[in-house]
Amino acid sequence: MASRLVLALDETDPARALDIAKEVSPFVSKIKINYPLVLSAGLDIVTEISKFSKVICDFKVADIPNTNRLITEAVFSAGATGIIAHAFPGPESLKAIRAVDPSKEMYVVITMSHPKGGDFFKIEEFCSLALEVGATGVVAPATRPEDVAKVKNLIGDLEIISPGVGAQGGDPKETIKAGADFIIVGRGIYQADNPALAAEKYMSDMNIDD
Amino acid sequence: MASRLVLALDETDPARALDIAKEVSPFVSKIKINYPLVLSAGLDIVTEISKFSKVICDFKVADIPNTNRLITEAVFSAGATGIIAHAFPGPESLKAIRAVDPSKEMYVVITMSHPKGGDFFKIEEFCSLALEVGATGVVAPATRPEDVAKVKNLIGDLEIISPGVGAQGGDPKETIKAGADFIIVGRGIYQADNPALAAEKYMSDMNIDD
């Protein structure tokens, strides 16, 4: 089967980020990039990495519809295949992203992985919203597998991608059992002595029960 | 009195954005910059503009604490004097921003200006959170002056900055009367034939009743 692993490439040194992306690309399904890297390297880093891997821009877009649209246009023009957005600003903001290019992936954050990160998030309403706006999938935290299971029951066939594995403490197998389709690992790979080896190990561990 | 006007510089052409910023700077208290401009121009545009105006990065930061910290470090290193963040990822995410440099400005979004933009926002809880984490001020929408008044009653001496004037329909004087300290205007200035003249007019109109 295809890898269930997504690399969260939160390394901010551009040259090192690009090296890691290349080494790790055979073992991951996608590479997730966040603003800290883009702010240091420019959006060109998305274009560079998208030459050998699918790239999701985890920009947690959370603005008014017009700004969401402009951010999304920039991201897809640079070569990304997907974008991550917050549900919090409501349906109009998500629809503005979806309308840019419905052939691309849009993931909606249902709740977050850090301590107290989920206190204000409405899992049921945000899952409904994700379905309503035609999201590709949702983001739900591996640090709270019970939330992943709850989300799984609410979103039907939408994909679930789960961050919070490794440094934040989530367990990949438990998260997959709860319903996650893809597991996002960051520091456990990009800070490893041998990122490719670490990625291969994560990938194999995840697939072993299938 | 000092200008109550903040320019939302949502022009995405870097050269034009820089020209407008220069022309308009005598009439504004700060210039607010969002991701679409930074994605096209790079973070250097913040450094350029901060040579002649205070710059707030309206990045509506809404990530886990570590990512919030990295984004904030990048923004302040580039020369910005302030950053705008979302409250909904909770206190830990806001504290991570605040800890980067407490001498800089951190504004917390209490609710949003677009249609259905406030449905999930908890005005009372987010105002408490802004106070708890030591925010400089809060963002509340000129499109709903009743929300600005409500926020004013909840946040004591914190500043209120209000977007949604002009193209989105908010009225500056009504918003100031409701408690706003600064009014953010975007398209009404940067899309005007003469942005400096438009900014001067907005500035004078706002100060006339003082």
Interface residues (C-beta under 8 A of the other chain):
Chain A: D10 T12 N34 Y35 P36 V38 L39 S40 G42 L43 F59 K60 A62 D63 I64 P65 T67 L70 I71 A74 V75 H86 A87 F88 P89 G90 P91 E92 S93 M112 S113 H114 P115 K116 G117 G118 D119 F120 F121 K122 E125 Q168
Chain B: D10 T12 N34 Y35 P36 V38 L39 S40 G42 L43 F59 K60 A62 D63 I64 P65 N66 T67 L70 I71 A74 V75 H86 A87 F88 P89 G90 P91 E92 S93 M112 S113 H114 P115 K116 G117 D119 F120 F121 K122 E125
